[in-house]
Each structure stands twice: as structure tokens, then as C-alpha cells.
Amino acid sequence: MNQIKKYLAEFFGTFLLVFLACGTAVISGCTGTDFNAAYIMTALAFGLVIVAMAYSIGNISGCHINPAVTLGAFLTKQMSLKDCLCYMVSQFCGGIVGAGCLSLVLGDAAGSLGTNGLYNNNIFISLLVEVLLTFVFVYVILWVTSKKEYDSVAGLIIGLTLTLVHIFGIHFTGTSVNPARSFGPALFVGGDAFLHVWIFIVGPLLGGALAAICHKPIGTKE
């Protein structure tokens, strides 16, 4: 039963991330081309959802709500392969349902649903940006969650880090750093968004794996 609660928490958290944060990108009119209020609001929305979820479902599942984070946790031996796979399935399902509900609520105004896109039609640069940004994000998560003294502020630090990588990355790719967050909207939008979604799955997973490799194992919290 406890495991089911974890999977449901991951589903719910990813659902809200897509519904609220991608929704903010749509209704604010964030295009990524102009550094304006919509741009900042979108970056903050992603960070604030993480903060809210960290302090609500963090004690249930650890609040990964991101397959790249889950992969990093698995590679640093913080979870079993079974839990890793079940977390990822829950996250992708949450992203799909979140995008579906967002599309239903917005109707004709749904537009791109906050999908990601290539930077100047350059696959290599887009992939590189996603790898690097996800590396930073997951690396911070692995370190901050491994130190007991950061327990009370971990959610805030992680949320602010996600906001930071969005402030930089929205201009380039719309910022994914989360395969589930990208797959859901792309599935409903289709076209080029779905054609290129593999970049926003592979890039974040590579970044998460790299962060795990570079993370020096600390062991249990002291």
C-alpha cells in the first residue's frame, strides 16, 4: 500500500506540474523570444509548483515528479529498479493526463500547451542545452537531499534551482529538464512538437545520469 501511495503521489505531482506550469506558459503568452513578465511568470510557475509539491508529497514519494530525477536517484542507489520504473510510468501518465486536462480547459486557446521546441532548428544545441540544464538541476537535488541539515529548506532550494534553469533555458528550448513534462503536451499537440520530443526525453535523462555519475556518494544522512 505504501508503494502505491508513492506512485500516486508521483502521478499527482507531475499532473499538477504540467497543468499549472505549462498552463501558465499558455495563458501568459510566453513565447521565449521576449524576456518579459510572461517569461518570468512561467519560470516562477515551474519553480513554485515544485516547492508546493516538495512540502506536500515530499514525505510520501520524495517528490521526484521527473523521470530524470528518478533516474539520478536510481543510479545513486537510493531506490530499486522496480520503484524507478513504476515512478517513471506514474510520471509519464501524470504528464499525459495533465496535458489532456489543460487542453480540455483551454479549448481553442490551448495553442502549443507549453511544448518544447528546437533552438534555431539545431538538434545538437537543443540537446546540449537540455543535458546541461538537467545536469545542474539533478546535481543540486542529489546534494541537497543527501544532507540532513538541508531537510527544512530542500524544497525551496530545488524550486529556486528549477526557476533558475527555466530563466536561462526558456529562450532556447522552452526548458524541459523533465521528459514527462515534455511528452504529455507534445502528445496532444502533435506535429513538430511530437516529432522532436525525443530530444526532450533523451537530453534530460542523459543530464540526470551525468549528475548521478558526478555526484560523490555520501551515504545515509547524519
N, C-alpha and C positions, 0 to 999 in steps of 0.2 A: 504493500500500500504506500509506503514512504517513497518508493521509486516512482510509482505512478504520479504522486504529488509533484515530484521533481519535474517529470516530463510535462505535466500540465502547466506548471509554473513557467517552463521554458516556452511552451506554446503561447501562453497568455502574454508573457513579456515581449516576445517577438511580434505578436499580433499588435500590441499597443505601439511598439516602435514604428512599425510600418504605417499603421492607421493614423497616429498622431503626428509623427515627424515628417513622413512623406506627405501627409495631408497638409501640414504647414507649408511645405515647399510649394504645393499646388495653389493653395488659397492665397498665399502671399505673393505669388507670381515670381518666385525665384527662378532665374534663368542661368545664373552662374556667370553671365557675361558682365554684369554690373555689380560692383561692390556697394550695395545699398542696404536699406533696412530689411528687405526681404531676404537678402543673403545672410545677414546676421541672425535674423529670426529663425531661419532654417537650421543654421549651425547650432543655435541655442536649443532648439526643439529636440534635436537628436541627443544632445548632452543632458537636457533636463529629464527626458524620458528614462535615460539610464540611471540618473540619480534617484528618481522616484521608484524605479523597479529595484534598484540595489537595496533600498531601505524597506522594501515591502516583500519581495520574494527572494532576496539575497540569502536569508536564513533557511530557505527551503531548497533551492537548487544551486545557489551560488550566483544566480543572475548572469549567466553567460549570454543568453539570447543572441548568440552569434556563433556560427559553426567554426569560425577562425579562432575564437577564444576557447571553444570546446576542444579543438584540435591541439592548441597550445597546452591546455590542462592535461590532455591525454598523454602527450609526448613528454611532459614533465612528471608523469606517473601520479597524477592527482586523481585519476578516475580510470575505471575499467573500459575495455573496448566496447562492451555491451552498452554501458551508460553513454559512452561517447557517441555511438551510432544512434541510440534512442534520443539523445539530446538533439542531434542534428536533424533527425526526422521530425521531431517536435518543432524545432525552429523553422524548418522549411514549411511545414504545414501552417504554422502561425503566420509566416510571411505571406503565404498564399491567401489565407483567409483574411488577413488584414488588408491586403490589396483588393480583394474582392469586395469587402465591405466598404472600403474607401471609394471604389468605383461605383458602387450602388448608391452611396450617399451623395457623391458629387455629380453623378449623372453625366450630362453633356459637358460639364465643366471639369471632368476628371483629367482631361488632357494626357500628359505623359505619366501621371501618377508618381512623379518623383523618380523616374527611371534614370539610370546612369547612361553616359554616352562617351564616345571616344574623344580624346583631345586632338583637335586638328586632324581627325581621321587617322591618327597614328596609334596602331595597336601596341607597339613596343613601349612608347612613352606612357600610354594609359595603364598598361600592365605594370610598368615600373613604379608609377605613382601609387597604385593600389598596394603593391608589395611593401613599399617603404612606409606608407601611412599605417598600414595594418601592423607592420613590424613595431612601430612606435607605440601604437595603441595596446597591442597584446603584451609587449615587453613591460610597459608600465603596469598593466594588470597583474602579470605574474610576480612582479616585485612587490607591489603594494599589498597584494593578498597573502604574501608569504611572511609578512612582518606583523606580529600581533599588535604592536603599538599603533599600527595604522587602521585597526579594525573600525574605529568610530568614524574615520574620515575617508575610508577607502572608496565608498560610493561617490563621494564628492570629487575626489581626485580623478577617478575613472571617467565620470561625467564631464569634467572640465577638459580632460585629455581628448575625449571624443569631440567636444566642441572645437578644440584647437585644430584637430586634423580636418574637421569639416571647413573651418575658416580658410585653411590653406587649400584643401582639395576640391571644394565645390567648383572652383574656377576651371579645374582640369577635367574631372570626370563626373562631377556631381557628388563625389565621395561615396564609395560603397563601404569598404573595410568590413563588409558583412555579406556573405553570399546569400543568406536567407532574405535579407532586406532588399537585395537586388533582384532575386529570382521572382518573388511574388509580383511586384509591379510589372516586370518585363513579360511575365506570362500573360497578363491581361492586355498589355499594350501591343505586344507582338512586333512585327516588322524588324527594323534595325535594332530596337531595344532588346528583343529576344535573340536576334542573330548574334549580337555581341555580348550577351550576358555571361558567356563562358569566361570572359576576361575578368568579370567582377565576382566570379566564383573561384577561379584558379588563382588570381592575384592575391586576394585576402587569405586564402588557405596557405599559399607559399609564404606570405608575410607572417602568419601565425606560426607556421612551422619554424621559420627562421628565428623568430623571437624565442621559441622554446629551446632551440639549439644554442642560442647565445645566452640564455638565462642560466646563471650559475645556481644549481640546486642548493637550496638552503635547508631542506628537510622540514620537520614539523615546527610549528610556531613555538617560540619560547615565552 
